[in-house]
């Protein structure tokens, strides 16, 4: 059983999307702060205040769906081109929200305190990166969370040139 937490088109700049549970969070350009000791370059989870998602589309609307699961999901299937997993811990008493660059858009996400695994599946990263001003939504993201003990991040699938670039550029810090 899954709880749908968000299903929105997020307008952003610089391809930035954060999941935050602290006022001190949010991507500030310090790549090492978010990607230290990680192999992937798409989802930075090294900061204890939140997670940074590097979207394929620099500007415009990207479809984001956030789901809370009771157990680890099945294989994401070929429908998703790029898939990574990270771990995160949300401290007690914190409210979680998603936020785009410079807090242009944001929303609450009802995730209880605890230790989670986050799988981010993406498709359309190459299309989004090639034409940031394309009409309509061209890149899509599925964020699935389930209770799990912390473990190292992992790259489950790489299917786009954009993901390969960011894994090489920001990943590999482990």
DSSP file (Angstrom, degrees, kcal/mol; ACC not computed):
  #  RESIDUE AA STRUCTURE BP1 BP2  ACC     N-H-->O    O-->H-N    N-H-->O    O-->H-N    TCO  KAPPA ALPHA  PHI   PSI    X-CA   Y-CA   Z-CA
    1    1 A X              0   0    0      0, 0.0    69,-0.9     0, 0.0     2,-0.4   0.000 360.0 360.0 360.0 137.6    0.0    0.0    0.0
    2    2 A X  E     -A   69   0A   0     67,-0.2     2,-0.6    68,-0.1    67,-0.2  -0.914 360.0-145.0-121.6 145.3    1.3    3.4   -0.9
    3    3 A X  E     -A   68   0A   0     65,-2.7    65,-2.7    -2,-0.4     2,-0.6  -0.951  19.5-137.5-108.4 119.5    0.4    6.9    0.4
    4    4 A X  E     +A   67   0A   0     -2,-0.6    63,-0.2    63,-0.2     3,-0.1  -0.663  27.2 173.1 -77.1 119.1    0.6    9.6   -2.3
    5    5 A X  E     -     0   0A   0     61,-2.9     2,-0.3    -2,-0.6   105,-0.2   0.740  64.6  -1.1 -99.3 -29.6    2.3   12.6   -0.7
    6    6 A X  E     +A   66   0A   0     60,-1.5    60,-2.7   103,-0.1    -1,-0.4  -0.961  45.3 176.4-161.2 143.9    2.6   14.9   -3.8
    7    7 A X  E     +A   65   0A   0     -2,-0.3     2,-0.3    58,-0.2    58,-0.2  -0.668  41.1 135.6-149.5  86.2    1.8   14.7   -7.5
    8    8 A X  E     -A   64   0A   0     56,-2.4    56,-3.2    -2,-0.2     2,-0.7  -0.885  58.5-120.2-137.2 158.7    2.8   18.1   -8.9
    9    9 A X  E     -A   63   0A   0     -2,-0.3     2,-0.6    54,-0.2    54,-0.2  -0.933  37.2-154.4 -97.7 118.0    4.5   19.9  -11.8
   10   10 A X  E     -A   62   0A   0     52,-3.0    52,-1.9    -2,-0.7     2,-0.5  -0.844   5.2-149.0-101.9 119.3    7.2   21.9  -10.1
   11   11 A X  E     +A   61   0A   0     -2,-0.6     2,-0.3    50,-0.2    50,-0.2  -0.759  35.1 159.3 -83.4 126.1    8.5   25.0  -11.8
   12   12 A X  E     -A   60   0A   0     48,-2.1    48,-1.6    -2,-0.5     2,-0.3  -0.892  34.7-135.3-141.7 169.4   12.1   25.5  -11.0
   13   13 A X  S >  S+     0   0    0     -2,-0.3     3,-1.7     3,-0.2    88,-0.4  -0.915  86.4  16.6-123.1 155.0   15.3   27.1  -12.0
   14   14 A X  T 3  S-     0   0    0     -2,-0.3    45,-0.2     1,-0.3    44,-0.2   0.672 118.0 -83.1  58.2  19.4   18.8   25.6  -12.2
   15   15 A X  T 3  S+     0   0    0     43,-2.7    40,-3.2     1,-0.2     2,-0.5   0.772  85.2 155.6  61.7  27.0   17.2   22.1  -12.0
   16   16 A X  E <   +F   54   0B   0     -3,-1.7    85,-0.8    42,-0.3     2,-0.3  -0.760  17.1 160.6 -99.6 128.8   17.0   22.4   -8.3
   17   17 A X  E     -FG  53 100B   0     36,-1.5    36,-3.6    -2,-0.5     2,-0.4  -0.962  14.9-170.3-141.0 125.8   14.6   20.5   -6.0
   18   18 A X  E     -FG  52  99B   0     81,-2.9    81,-2.2    -2,-0.3     2,-0.5  -0.893  19.2-154.1-115.0 145.0   15.1   20.0   -2.3
   19   19 A X  E     -FG  51  98B   0     32,-2.7    32,-2.7    -2,-0.4     2,-0.3  -0.991  34.7-177.2-108.0 119.3   13.4   17.9    0.3
   20   20 A X  E     +FG  50  97B   0     77,-3.1    77,-2.3    -2,-0.5    30,-0.2  -0.882  37.6 173.2-125.5 149.1   14.0   19.8    3.6
   21   21 A X  S    S+     0   0    0     28,-2.2     2,-0.3    -2,-0.3    29,-0.1   0.032  74.4  55.0-135.6  24.0   13.3   19.3    7.3
   22   22 A X  S >  S-     0   0    0     27,-0.5     3,-1.1    72,-0.1    -1,-0.1  -0.986  75.1-129.4-151.2 150.4   15.4   22.3    8.5
   23   23 A X  T 3  S+     0   0    0     -2,-0.3    -1,-0.0     1,-0.2    26,-0.0   0.644 109.2  63.2 -72.9 -13.9   15.5   26.0    7.9
   24   24 A X  T 3  S+     0   0    0     25,-0.0    -1,-0.2    -3,-0.0    25,-0.1   0.406  90.9  90.8 -89.1   2.0   19.3   25.6    7.4
   25   25 A X    <   +     0   0    0     -3,-1.1    -5,-0.1    24,-0.2    25,-0.1  -0.097  38.6  97.9 -90.8-171.7   18.9   23.3    4.4
   26   26 A X  S    S-     0   0    0     -7,-0.2     2,-0.2    -9,-0.0    26,-0.1   0.194  77.6 -73.3 103.5 138.1   18.6   23.8    0.7
   27   27 A X        +     0   0    0      1,-0.1     4,-0.1    24,-0.1    -9,-0.0  -0.435  44.9 175.0 -66.3 126.4   21.2   23.5   -2.0
   28   28 A X        -     0   0    0     -2,-0.2    -1,-0.1     2,-0.2     3,-0.1   0.155  62.1 -89.0-118.3  15.0   23.6   26.5   -1.9
   29   29 A X  S    S+     0   0    0      1,-0.2     2,-1.4     2,-0.0     3,-0.1   0.296  90.9 125.7  93.8  -9.8   26.1   25.5   -4.6
   30   30 A X    >>  -     0   0    0      1,-0.2     4,-0.9     2,-0.1     3,-0.6  -0.669  36.0-178.1 -85.2  90.4   28.3   23.5   -2.2
   31   31 A X  H >> S+     0   0    0     -2,-1.4     4,-2.7     1,-0.2     3,-0.9   0.881  77.8  55.8 -58.5 -42.3   28.3   20.2   -4.0
   32   32 A X  H 3> S+     0   0    0      1,-0.3     4,-1.5     2,-0.2    -1,-0.2   0.827  97.9  63.5 -63.5 -30.9   30.5   18.4   -1.4
   33   33 A X  H <4 S+     0   0    0     -3,-0.6    -1,-0.3     1,-0.2    -2,-0.2   0.854 118.1  26.2 -60.2 -34.7   28.0   19.3    1.3
   34   34 A X  H << S+     0   0    0     -4,-0.9    12,-2.5    -3,-0.9    11,-0.5   0.738 129.5  38.5-100.8 -27.4   25.4   17.2   -0.4
   35   35 A X  H >< S+     0   0    0     -4,-2.7     3,-1.6     9,-0.2   138,-0.3   0.303  74.8 136.2-112.6   9.1   27.4   14.6   -2.4
   36   36 A X  T 3< S+     0   0    0     -4,-1.5   138,-0.1     1,-0.3     9,-0.1  -0.328  81.2   5.7 -57.9 135.8   30.3   13.8    0.0
   37   37 A X  T 3  S+     0   0    0    136,-0.8   116,-0.3     1,-0.2     2,-0.3   0.749 106.2 122.1  61.7  27.8   30.9   10.0    0.2
   38   38 A X    <   -     0   0    0     -3,-1.6   135,-2.2   132,-0.2   136,-0.7  -0.839  53.2-158.0-116.8 157.0   28.4    9.3   -2.6
   39   39 A X  S    S+     0   0    0     -2,-0.3   133,-0.4   133,-0.2     2,-0.2   0.688  74.4  75.1 -99.9 -25.8   28.7    7.5   -6.0
   40   40 A X        -     0   0    0    131,-0.2   133,-0.2     3,-0.2   127,-0.1  -0.552  57.8-161.5 -90.2 154.6   25.7    9.1   -7.6
   41   41 A X  S    S+     0   0    0    122,-0.2     3,-0.1    -2,-0.2    -1,-0.1   0.164  79.3  67.3-116.7  15.8   25.4   12.7   -8.9
   42   42 A X  S    S+     0   0    0      1,-0.3    12,-3.1    11,-0.1     2,-0.5   0.768 101.6  34.6-105.2 -33.6   21.7   13.0   -9.1
   43   43 A X  E     -H   53   0B   0     10,-0.2     2,-0.6    42,-0.1    -1,-0.3  -0.932  68.1-158.3-131.5 107.7   20.5   12.9   -5.5
   44   44 A X  E     +H   52   0B   0      8,-2.7     8,-2.5    -2,-0.5    -9,-0.2  -0.759  23.7 159.1 -89.7 119.8   22.7   14.4   -2.8
   45   45 A X        +     0   0    0     -2,-0.6   -10,-0.2   -11,-0.5    -1,-0.1   0.143  43.2 100.3-125.9  18.7   21.9   13.1    0.7
   46   46 A X        +     0   0    0    -12,-2.5     2,-0.4    42,-0.1   -12,-0.2   0.679  63.5  85.8 -81.1 -17.0   25.0   13.8    2.7
   47   47 A X  S >  S-     0   0    0      3,-0.4     3,-1.1   -13,-0.2   -13,-0.1  -0.708  72.5-144.8 -85.8 132.5   23.6   16.9    4.4
   48   48 A X  T 3  S+     0   0    0     -2,-0.4    -1,-0.1     1,-0.2     3,-0.1   0.577  94.2  61.6 -73.2  -6.6   21.6   16.1    7.6
   49   49 A X  T 3  S-     0   0    0      1,-0.2   -28,-2.2   -25,-0.1   -27,-0.5   0.527 116.7 -39.2 -97.4  -7.0   19.1   18.9    6.9
   50   50 A X  E <   -F   20   0B   0     -3,-1.1     2,-0.4   -30,-0.2    -3,-0.4  -0.978  56.6 -88.2 167.7-179.7   17.7   17.7    3.6
   51   51 A X  E     -F   19   0B   0    -32,-2.7   -32,-2.7    -2,-0.3     2,-0.5  -0.953  27.2-146.9-122.7 137.5   18.2   16.0    0.2
   52   52 A X  E     -FH  18  44B   0     -8,-2.5    -8,-2.7    -2,-0.4     2,-0.5  -0.911   8.4-159.9-106.9 128.6   19.0   17.8   -3.1
   53   53 A X  E     -FH  17  43B   0    -36,-3.6   -36,-1.5    -2,-0.5     2,-0.9  -0.938   8.4-149.3-109.1 127.1   17.7   16.5   -6.4
   54   54 A X  E     -F   16   0B   0    -12,-3.1   -38,-0.2    -2,-0.5   -39,-0.1  -0.829  21.2-155.8 -95.1 101.8   19.5   17.5   -9.5
   55   55 A X        -     0   0    0    -40,-3.2    86,-0.0    -2,-0.9    67,-0.0  -0.405  18.7-129.0 -80.0 155.7   16.7   17.6  -12.2
   56   56 A X  S    S+     0   0    0     -2,-0.1     2,-0.5    67,-0.1    -1,-0.1   0.880  92.2  70.5 -69.9 -39.3   17.4   17.2  -15.9
   57   57 A X        -     0   0    0      1,-0.2    72,-0.2   -42,-0.1   -42,-0.2  -0.693  67.6-158.8 -85.3 124.4   15.5   20.3  -16.9
   58   58 A X  S    S+     0   0    0     70,-0.5   -43,-2.7    -2,-0.5     2,-0.3   0.924  75.6   9.7 -69.1 -44.8   17.3   23.5  -15.9
   59   59 A X  S    S+     0   0    0     69,-0.2     2,-0.2   -46,-0.2   -46,-0.2  -0.969 102.7  40.1-136.5 150.2   14.2   25.7  -16.1
   60   60 A X  E    S-A   12   0A   0    -48,-1.6   -48,-2.1    -2,-0.3     2,-0.4  -0.693  91.4 -26.6 112.8-165.4   10.5   25.1  -16.5
   61   61 A X  E     -A   11   0A   0     -2,-0.2    77,-0.6   -50,-0.2    78,-0.4  -0.750  47.7-177.2 -97.6 132.0    8.1   22.5  -15.2
   62   62 A X  E     -A   10   0A   0    -52,-1.9   -52,-3.0    -2,-0.4     2,-0.4  -0.982  28.3-122.3-122.9 136.0    9.1   19.0  -14.1
   63   63 A X  E     -Ab   9 140A   0     76,-2.0    78,-2.2    -2,-0.4     2,-0.4  -0.664  32.6-176.5 -81.2 127.1    6.5   16.4  -13.0
   64   64 A X  E     -Ab   8 141A   0    -56,-3.2   -56,-2.4    -2,-0.4     2,-0.4  -0.991  10.1-174.4-129.3 128.1    7.3   15.0   -9.5
   65   65 A X  E     -Ab   7 142A   0     76,-2.4    78,-3.3    -2,-0.4     2,-0.5  -0.989   6.7-164.5-122.1 127.4    5.4   12.3   -7.7
   66   66 A X  E     -Ab   6 143A   0    -60,-2.7   -61,-2.9    -2,-0.4   -60,-1.5  -0.958  10.3-179.5-117.5 127.3    6.3   11.5   -4.1
   67   67 A X  E     -Ab   4 144A   0     76,-3.0    78,-2.5    -2,-0.5     2,-0.5  -0.982  20.2-148.7-131.2 135.4    5.1    8.2   -2.5
   68   68 A X  E     -Ab   3 145A   0    -65,-2.7   -65,-2.7    -2,-0.4     2,-0.3  -0.917  24.7-165.6-102.6 124.0    5.5    6.8    1.0
   69   69 A X  E     -A    2   0A   0     76,-3.6    78,-0.5    -2,-0.5   -67,-0.2  -0.705  28.7-138.8-110.3 158.5    5.6    3.0    0.9
   70   70 A X  S    S+     0   0    0    -69,-0.9     2,-0.3    -2,-0.3    -1,-0.1   0.693  89.5  10.9 -84.6 -21.1    5.3    0.3    3.6
   71   71 A X  S    S-     0   0    0    -70,-0.2    -1,-0.1    74,-0.1    77,-0.1  -0.929 101.2 -63.8-149.1 169.3    8.1   -1.8    2.1
   72   72 A X        -     0   0    0     -2,-0.3    -2,-0.1    75,-0.1    73,-0.0  -0.322  60.9-117.3 -57.0 135.4   10.8   -1.6   -0.5
   73   73 A X        -     0   0    0      1,-0.1     3,-0.1    71,-0.1    -1,-0.1  -0.265  26.9-101.2 -73.8 163.4    9.3   -1.3   -4.0
   74   74 A X        -     0   0    0      1,-0.2    -1,-0.1     2,-0.1     0, 0.0  -0.159  64.6 -56.9 -68.2 173.3    9.6   -3.8   -6.8
   75   75 A X        -     0   0    0      1,-0.1    -1,-0.2     3,-0.0     3,-0.1  -0.289  53.1-126.4 -50.8 136.0   12.1   -3.3   -9.6
   76   76 A X        -     0   0    0     -3,-0.1     3,-0.3     1,-0.1     4,-0.2   0.674  42.9-136.7 -68.0 -15.5   11.3    0.1  -11.2
   77   77 A X    >   -     0   0    0      1,-0.2     3,-1.3     2,-0.1    -1,-0.1   0.039  31.2 -68.6  81.0 165.9   11.0   -1.4  -14.7
   78   78 A X  T 3  S+     0   0    0      1,-0.3    -1,-0.2    -3,-0.1    -2,-0.1   0.605 115.7  85.2 -70.4 -12.4   12.3   -0.2  -18.0
   79   79 A X  T 3  S+     0   0    0     -3,-0.3     2,-0.5     2,-0.0    -1,-0.3   0.812  84.3  65.1 -58.1 -30.8    9.8    2.7  -17.9
   80   80 A X    <   -     0   0    0     -3,-1.3    43,-0.2    -4,-0.2     3,-0.1  -0.846  65.8-166.5-101.1 127.9   12.3    4.7  -15.9
   81   81 A X  S    S+     0   0    0     41,-1.4     2,-0.4    -2,-0.5    42,-0.2   0.861  75.2  31.2 -80.6 -38.8   15.7    5.5  -17.5
   82   82 A X  E     +C  122   0A   0     40,-2.2    40,-3.0    76,-0.2     2,-0.4  -0.981  65.6 176.1-128.5 132.6   17.7    6.6  -14.5
   83   83 A X  E     +CD 121 157A   0     74,-2.2    73,-2.3    -2,-0.4    74,-1.9  -0.988   3.5 166.6-141.4 127.7   17.3    5.2  -11.0
   84   84 A X  E     -CD 120 155A   0     36,-2.1    36,-2.8    -2,-0.4     2,-0.4  -0.939  17.6-150.2-133.4 159.0   19.3    5.9   -7.8
   85   85 A X  E     +CD 119 154A   0     69,-2.6    69,-2.5    -2,-0.3     2,-0.3  -0.990  16.1 171.3-131.0 142.2   18.8    5.2   -4.1
   86   86 A X  E     -C  118   0A   0     32,-2.2    32,-3.3    -2,-0.4     2,-0.3  -0.905  25.9-124.0-136.7 165.4   20.0    7.2   -1.0
   87   87 A X  E     +C  117   0A   0     64,-0.3     2,-0.3    -2,-0.3    30,-0.2  -0.853  27.8 176.6-110.6 151.5   19.3    7.0    2.7
   88   88 A X  E     -C  116   0A   0     28,-2.3    28,-3.2    -2,-0.3     2,-0.5  -0.989  20.2-146.4-150.4 155.5   18.0    9.8    4.9
   89   89 A X  E     -C  115   0A   0     -2,-0.3     2,-0.6    26,-0.2    26,-0.2  -0.987   7.9-158.8-127.8 121.9   17.0   10.3    8.5
   90   90 A X  E     -C  114   0A   0     24,-2.9    24,-2.1    -2,-0.5     3,-0.1  -0.891  22.8-133.3 -99.8 117.1   14.3   12.8    9.4
   91   91 A X    >   -     0   0    0     -2,-0.6     3,-1.2    22,-0.2    -2,-0.0  -0.257  30.6 -88.8 -68.5 155.9   14.6   13.9   13.1
   92   92 A X  T 3  S+     0   0    0      1,-0.2    -1,-0.1    21,-0.1     3,-0.1  -0.305 110.0  25.8 -60.9 145.0   11.6   13.9   15.4
   93   93 A X  T 3  S+     0   0    0      1,-0.2     2,-0.4    -3,-0.1    -1,-0.2   0.551  92.4 123.7  79.8   9.1    9.6   17.1   15.5
   94   94 A X    <   -     0   0    0     -3,-1.2     2,-0.4    -4,-0.0    -1,-0.2  -0.831  52.4-142.8-106.3 141.3   10.5   18.2   12.0
   95   95 A X        -     0   0    0     -2,-0.4     2,-0.4   -74,-0.1    15,-0.1  -0.839  18.5-139.7 -97.6 137.9    8.1   19.1    9.1
   96   96 A X  E     + I   0 109B   0     13,-0.6    13,-2.7    -2,-0.4     2,-0.3  -0.781  26.0 169.7-100.1 140.0    9.2   18.0    5.7
   97   97 A X  E     -GI  20 108B   0    -77,-2.3   -77,-3.1    -2,-0.4     2,-0.3  -0.980  28.9-129.9-142.6 155.4    8.7   20.2    2.6
   98   98 A X  E     -GI  19 107B   0      9,-2.7     9,-1.9    -2,-0.3     2,-0.3  -0.805  29.7-177.4-100.4 151.1    9.8   20.3   -1.0
   99   99 A X  E     -GI  18 106B   0    -81,-2.2   -81,-2.9    -2,-0.3     7,-0.2  -0.987  16.7-144.6-152.3 136.5   11.3   23.5   -2.4
  100  100 A X  E >   -G   17   0B   0      5,-2.7     3,-1.9    -2,-0.3   -83,-0.2  -0.324  57.0 -48.2 -89.2-179.6   12.5   24.7   -5.7
  101  101 A X  G >  S-     0   0    0    -85,-0.8     3,-2.1   -88,-0.4    -1,-0.2  -0.184 127.2  -0.5 -52.0 135.9   15.4   27.1   -6.3
  102  102 A X  G 3  S-     0   0    0      1,-0.3    -1,-0.3     2,-0.1    -2,-0.0   0.725 121.7 -76.6  54.7  26.2   15.3   30.2   -4.1
  103  103 A X  G <  S+     0   0    0     -3,-1.9    -1,-0.3     2,-0.1    -2,-0.2   0.794  86.7 149.3  58.2  30.4   12.0   29.0   -2.6
  104  104 A X  S <  S+     0   0    0     -3,-2.1     2,-0.3     1,-0.2    -2,-0.1   0.905  73.6   9.1 -60.7 -41.6   10.2   30.0   -5.7
  105  105 A X  S    S+     0   0    0     -4,-0.2    -5,-2.7   -94,-0.1     2,-0.3  -0.982  76.9 159.6-136.2 149.9    7.7   27.1   -5.2
  106  106 A X  E     -I   99   0B   0     -2,-0.3     2,-0.3    -7,-0.2    -7,-0.2  -0.980  11.9-175.7-160.4 167.5    7.3   24.8   -2.2
  107  107 A X  E     -I   98   0B   0     -9,-1.9    -9,-2.7    -2,-0.3     2,-0.2  -0.973  31.2 -99.0-165.6 156.6    4.9   22.5   -0.5
  108  108 A X  E     -I   97   0B   0     -2,-0.3     2,-0.4   -11,-0.2   -11,-0.3  -0.504  26.9-161.4 -80.0 149.7    4.5   20.3    2.6
  109  109 A X  E     -I   96   0B   0    -13,-2.7     2,-1.6    -2,-0.2   -13,-0.6  -0.986  17.5-135.6-133.5 121.5    5.1   16.6    2.5
  110  110 A X        +     0   0    0     -2,-0.4     2,-0.5  -105,-0.2   -13,-0.1  -0.573  45.4 148.3 -83.9  84.3    3.7   14.4    5.3
  111  111 A X        -     0   0    0     -2,-1.6   -15,-0.2   -15,-0.1     3,-0.1  -0.975  40.3-134.6-118.1 118.3    6.7   12.1    6.1
  112  112 A X        -     0   0    0     -2,-0.5   -22,-0.2     1,-0.1   -20,-0.1  -0.220  36.2 -82.8 -66.5 160.4    7.0   11.0    9.8
  113  113 A X  S    S+     0   0    0    -24,-0.1     2,-0.3   -19,-0.0   -22,-0.2  -0.287  81.2  89.4 -58.3 146.7   10.3   11.1   11.6
  114  114 A X  E    S-C   90   0A   0    -24,-2.1   -24,-2.9    -3,-0.1     2,-0.5  -0.892  76.9 -60.2 151.9-179.5   12.5    8.1   10.9
  115  115 A X  E     +C   89   0A   0     -2,-0.3    33,-1.8   -26,-0.2     2,-0.3  -0.852  56.3 178.3 -99.9 129.7   15.1    6.4    8.8
  116  116 A X  E     -CE  88 147A   0    -28,-3.2   -28,-2.3    -2,-0.5     2,-0.4  -0.896  31.9-137.7-133.3 156.6   14.3    6.0    5.2
  117  117 A X  E     -CE  87 146A   0     29,-2.6    29,-1.6    -2,-0.3     2,-0.5  -0.949  25.1-156.9-105.7 136.6   15.5    4.7    1.9
  118  118 A X  E     -CE  86 145A   0    -32,-3.3   -32,-2.2    -2,-0.4     2,-0.5  -0.969   6.2-166.4-120.1 118.5   14.7    7.0   -1.1
  119  119 A X  E     -CE  85 144A   0     25,-2.8    25,-2.7    -2,-0.5     2,-0.6  -0.919   4.9-165.1-102.2 125.0   14.5    5.7   -4.6
  120  120 A X  E     -CE  84 143A   0    -36,-2.8   -36,-2.1    -2,-0.5     2,-0.4  -0.952   5.9-173.5-112.3 117.0   14.4    8.4   -7.3
  121  121 A X  E     -CE  83 142A   0     21,-2.6    21,-2.6    -2,-0.6     2,-0.3  -0.897   8.2-175.5-109.3 138.8   13.4    7.2  -10.7
  122  122 A X  E     +CE  82 141A   0    -40,-3.0   -40,-2.2    -2,-0.4   -41,-1.4  -0.960  15.5 179.9-136.6 150.5   13.6    9.6  -13.7
  123  123 A X  E     + E   0 140A   0     17,-1.9    17,-2.8    -2,-0.3   -67,-0.1  -0.985  68.0  34.2-144.3 148.4   12.7    9.7  -17.4
  124  124 A X     >  +     0   0    0     -2,-0.3     4,-2.6    15,-0.2     5,-0.2   0.602  66.4 134.4  88.4  12.7   13.2   12.5  -19.9
  125  125 A X  H  > S+     0   0    0      1,-0.2     4,-2.5     2,-0.2     5,-0.2   0.912  74.2  48.5 -61.9 -42.4   16.4   13.9  -18.4
  126  126 A X  H  > S+     0   0    0      2,-0.2     4,-2.0     1,-0.2    -1,-0.2   0.911 112.6  47.8 -65.0 -41.1   18.0   14.2  -21.9
  127  127 A X  H  > S+     0   0    0      1,-0.2     4,-1.5     2,-0.2    -2,-0.2   0.925 113.7  48.1 -64.2 -44.0   15.0   15.9  -23.4
  128  128 A X  H  < S+     0   0    0     -4,-2.6   -70,-0.5     1,-0.2   -69,-0.2   0.880 113.4  46.9 -63.8 -39.3   14.8   18.3  -20.5
  129  129 A X  H  < S+     0   0    0     -4,-2.5     3,-0.4    -5,-0.2    -1,-0.2   0.827 109.3  55.0 -72.5 -31.2   18.5   19.1  -20.6
  130  130 A X  H  < S+     0   0    0     -4,-2.0     2,-0.3     1,-0.3    -1,-0.2   0.831 125.0  16.3 -72.9 -32.5   18.4   19.6  -24.4
  131  131 A X    ><  +     0   0    0     -4,-1.5     3,-1.9    -5,-0.1    -1,-0.3  -0.703  60.4 178.6-146.1  87.7   15.6   22.2  -24.4
  132  132 A X  T 3  S+     0   0    0     -3,-0.4    -1,-0.1     1,-0.3    -3,-0.1   0.707  86.4  51.8 -65.0 -18.3   14.9   23.8  -21.1
  133  133 A X  T 3  S+     0   0    0    -73,-0.1    -1,-0.3     2,-0.0     3,-0.1   0.175  78.5 138.2-104.6  18.3   12.2   26.0  -22.7
  134  134 A X    <   -     0   0    0     -3,-1.9     2,-0.2    -6,-0.2     4,-0.1  -0.265  62.7-101.6 -58.8 147.4   10.3   23.2  -24.4
  135  135 A X  S    S-     0   0    0      2,-0.1    -1,-0.1   -75,-0.1    -2,-0.0  -0.504  83.1  -1.7 -71.1 139.8    6.6   23.4  -24.2
  136  136 A X  S    S-     0   0    0     -2,-0.2     2,-0.4    -3,-0.1   -75,-0.2  -0.025 106.6 -39.7  75.2-179.2    5.0   21.2  -21.5
  137  137 A X        +     0   0    0      1,-0.1   -75,-0.1   -77,-0.1     3,-0.1  -0.689  53.1 164.4 -84.9 129.7    6.5   18.7  -19.2
  138  138 A X        +     0   0    0    -77,-0.6     2,-0.4    -2,-0.4   -10,-0.2   0.566  59.6  56.7-121.0 -17.8    9.3   16.6  -20.6
  139  139 A X        -     0   0    0    -78,-0.4   -76,-2.0   -12,-0.1     2,-0.3  -0.945  62.6-167.0-121.8 144.5   11.0   15.1  -17.5
  140  140 A X  E     -bE  63 123A   0    -17,-2.8   -17,-1.9    -2,-0.4     2,-0.4  -0.954   2.0-165.8-132.6 144.6    9.3   13.0  -14.8
  141  141 A X  E     -bE  64 122A   0    -78,-2.2   -76,-2.4    -2,-0.3     2,-0.5  -0.997   7.1-163.7-136.7 133.7   10.5   11.9  -11.4
  142  142 A X  E     -bE  65 121A   0    -21,-2.6   -21,-2.6    -2,-0.4     2,-0.6  -0.978   8.4-166.5-116.1 119.0    9.1    9.3   -9.0
  143  143 A X  E     -bE  66 120A   0    -78,-3.3   -76,-3.0    -2,-0.5     2,-0.5  -0.932   8.0-175.1-107.8 115.7   10.3    9.6   -5.4
  144  144 A X  E     -bE  67 119A   0    -25,-2.7   -25,-2.8    -2,-0.6     2,-0.4  -0.952   0.7-172.0-115.6 125.9    9.6    6.5   -3.3
  145  145 A X  E     +bE  68 118A   0    -78,-2.5   -76,-3.6    -2,-0.5     2,-0.3  -0.921   9.7 164.9-117.4 142.0   10.4    6.4    0.4
  146  146 A X  E     - E   0 117A   0    -29,-1.6   -29,-2.6    -2,-0.4   -76,-0.1  -0.982  45.9 -88.0-149.1 153.9   10.2    3.4    2.8
  147  147 A X  E     + E   0 116A   0    -78,-0.5     2,-0.3    -2,-0.3   -31,-0.3  -0.402  62.8 144.3 -63.2 132.6   11.5    2.7    6.3
  148  148 A X        -     0   0    0    -33,-1.8     2,-0.2    -2,-0.1     3,-0.1  -0.972  52.1 -99.1-165.2 153.1   15.0    1.3    6.1
  149  149 A X        -     0   0    0     -2,-0.3   -61,-0.0     1,-0.1     0, 0.0  -0.504  58.5 -87.8 -73.3 149.7   18.3    1.3    8.0
  150  150 A X        +     0   0    0     -2,-0.2     2,-0.3   -63,-0.1    -1,-0.1  -0.280  56.7 162.7 -61.2 141.4   20.9    3.7    6.5
  151  151 A X        -     0   0    0     -3,-0.1   -64,-0.3     3,-0.0     3,-0.1  -0.943  43.8 -73.1-149.5 168.2   23.1    2.3    3.8
  152  152 A X        -     0   0    0     -2,-0.3  -114,-0.1     1,-0.1  -115,-0.0  -0.240  56.4 -99.1 -64.3 153.0   25.4    3.7    1.1
  153  153 A X        -     0   0    0   -116,-0.3     2,-0.3   -66,-0.1   -67,-0.2  -0.273  42.9-162.2 -66.7 159.8   23.8    5.3   -2.0
  154  154 A X  E     -D   85   0A   0    -69,-2.5   -69,-2.6    -3,-0.1     2,-0.6  -0.997  22.0-134.6-147.6 150.7   23.6    3.3   -5.1
  155  155 A X  E     +D   84   0A   0     -2,-0.3   -71,-0.2   -71,-0.2     3,-0.1  -0.930  23.4 175.1-103.0 115.4   23.0    3.7   -8.8
  156  156 A X  E     +     0   0A   0    -73,-2.3     2,-0.3    -2,-0.6   -72,-0.2   0.776  66.5   4.9 -92.2 -30.0   20.5    1.2  -10.0
  157  157 A X  E     -D   83   0A   0    -74,-1.9   -74,-2.2     0, 0.0     2,-0.4  -0.972  50.9-168.7-157.2 139.0   20.2    2.3  -13.7
  158  158 A X        +     0   0    0     -2,-0.3   -76,-0.2   -76,-0.2     3,-0.0  -0.971  25.2 148.2-128.9 115.8   21.8    4.8  -16.0
  159  159 A X        +     0   0    0     -2,-0.4     2,-0.3   -78,-0.0   -77,-0.2   0.423  52.6  66.3-127.0  -2.7   20.0    5.3  -19.3
  160  160 A X  S  > S-     0   0    0    -79,-0.1     4,-2.0     1,-0.1     5,-0.1  -0.904  70.7-132.2-124.4 152.5   20.6    9.0  -20.2
  161  161 A X  H  > S+     0   0    0     -2,-0.3     4,-2.5     1,-0.2     5,-0.1   0.859 109.3  59.4 -64.0 -35.6   23.6   11.0  -21.2
  162  162 A X  H  > S+     0   0    0      1,-0.2     4,-2.2     2,-0.2    -1,-0.2   0.923 106.8  45.1 -61.2 -45.3   22.5   13.7  -18.7
  163  163 A X  H  > S+     0   0    0      2,-0.2     4,-2.7     1,-0.2     5,-0.2   0.912 111.2  53.4 -65.5 -41.9   22.6   11.2  -15.8
  164  164 A X  H  X S+     0   0    0     -4,-2.0     4,-1.9     1,-0.2    -2,-0.2   0.918 109.1  50.6 -57.4 -43.3   26.0    9.9  -17.0
  165  165 A X  H  X S+     0   0    0     -4,-2.5     4,-2.7     1,-0.2    -2,-0.2   0.949 113.1  43.4 -59.5 -51.0   27.4   13.4  -17.0
  166  166 A X  H  X>S+     0   0    0     -4,-2.2     4,-2.9     1,-0.2     5,-1.3   0.848 110.1  55.4 -70.0 -33.6   26.2   14.2  -13.4
  167  167 A X  H  <5S+     0   0    0     -4,-2.7     4,-0.3     3,-0.2    -1,-0.2   0.906 115.4  40.4 -62.0 -38.9   27.3   10.9  -12.0
  168  168 A X  H  <5S+     0   0    0     -4,-1.9    -2,-0.2    -5,-0.2    -1,-0.2   0.879 121.0  43.4 -74.2 -38.5   30.8   11.7  -13.4
  169  169 A X  H  <5S+     0   0    0     -4,-2.7    -2,-0.2    -5,-0.2    -3,-0.2   0.932 135.7   8.7 -75.2 -48.2   30.7   15.4  -12.4
  170  170 A X  T  <5S+     0   0    0     -4,-2.9     3,-0.2    -5,-0.2    -3,-0.2   0.647 118.0  70.6-111.6 -21.1   29.2   15.2   -8.9
  171  171 A X      < +     0   0    0     -5,-1.3  -131,-0.2    -4,-0.3  -132,-0.2  -0.094  68.0  66.2 -81.7-171.2   29.2   11.5   -8.1
  172  172 A X        +     0   0    0   -133,-0.4  -133,-0.2     1,-0.1    -1,-0.2   0.724  56.8 129.8  71.0  21.3   32.2    9.4   -7.4
  173  173 A X              0   0    0   -135,-2.2  -136,-0.8  -138,-0.3  -134,-0.2   0.365 360.0 360.0 -88.4   5.4   33.1   11.2   -4.2
  174  174 A X              0   0    0   -136,-0.7    -1,-0.2  -137,-0.2  -135,-0.1   0.383 360.0 360.0-104.1 360.0   33.3    7.8   -2.3
